[in-house]
Amino acid sequence: MARILLAEDDESLREFLARALRRAGHMVEAASDGSIADEAMQSNVFDLLLADVVMPGLDGIELARRASAKDPALKVLFITGFAAVALRQRDGLPGAPRVLSKPFHLRDLVAEVDAILAV
């Protein structure tokens, strides 16, 4: 079981993803934007950051940079409808974070999360 920080600004998608990851056996803390997720990173330790790339305020890329600076061992998975943007902007982040493009099936998300955590 992993501790996952989920940062997604779309409320229904955030709840849907959190529920699926919990059913897969993970502990999930869900944040509605990058700033709230950044605050959660200050007082908690997570195994994985699962972040939407495009969010108002603090976007997923900057959130991942800050989170990786605090915890270089943190694994990162981006979810986005803008994969090309994410692929360009993730340069310089430790571990070359993976990108899961929307739309995706929940089994693909869980499989990707499990694969990342297994490394």
N, C-alpha and C positions, 0 to 999 in steps of 0.2 A: 504494500500500500504506500502510495506516494502522497506528499503534500503538494497540491497544485494551486497556484494563484492564477485565476482566470480573469482577464481584463477584456471586457466586451461591452460596448456602449449600447447595443441593441438588447433591450430588456428581455424580450421573448427568446431570442437566441441564447443569451447568457444563461437564462434559467434552464433551457433545453440542454445545453452543453454541460452545465453543472450537474444536472440530474443524471445524464448519461455517464459521466465520469464517476459519480458517486456509486451508481449501479455497478460499475466496473471495479469497485473496491477502493477508490481513491478518496482522500480527504480534499475537499475543494473549498477555497475561499474565493468568492466572486466579487468583483469590483466593477462598478458601472463606468469607470473611466480611468485613464492613466494616472491621474493625480491621486485618486483613492487607492489604486493598486500600489503606487509608490509609497504611500503612507503605511500600507500593510507590510511592505518589504522592510520598513524600518524597525518593526517590532516583532517580526516573525521570520522563521526560516522555512523556505520552500525548496522542493526538489525540482520543480518545473514551473516556468512562467509560460502560460498560454495566453497570447495577447493578439488582439486585433491590431492590424497595422494602422488603420485610419480611425482615429477617435478624436473628438474635440479636446482642445487643451493639450495635454501631454499625450503624444501619439505612442504607438506600440514600440517603434524603433528607439525613441529616446528613453522610454520606460525600460527597455531591455538593456540599453547602455548603462543606465543608472543601477539597475539591478545586478548586472554583471560586474560593475565596479565594486559593489558591496559584497557580492558573493560570486567569485569567478567560477566556482563549480556549478552554479545554477545552469540548468538546461533550459533552452528557449525554443518554443514552437510558435510561429506566427500563423494566424489565420487571416485571410484577406481575399477580397475580390479583385485586388490590384497586385497580383503576383509579381509582375515585372518591376514595379516600384519597390516592392519589398526586397526582391533579389538584389537590386542595386544598392539600397540603403543599408542592408545588413552587413556590408563589408566593415571590417574592423571590430565586429562583435566576436567574443571568444566562442570557439566551438562551431562556427558556421551554422547558425540556427536554421532549422528546416522551415519550410513554408507549405502550408496546406491551403490550397485555393478553394474559395467558395464557388459554387455549392459543393459540399462533400457529404458523404454518408456517415452516420454516427459510427458505424463499425470501422470506417477508415480512420476517423479521429482516434478512437480507442486503440486501434492497431498502431498508429503512428506514435501516440503517447507511450504505449508499452515498449515500442522499439527504441525510442529515445531514452527511456528510463533504464533499459536493459544494458546500455552501453556504459 
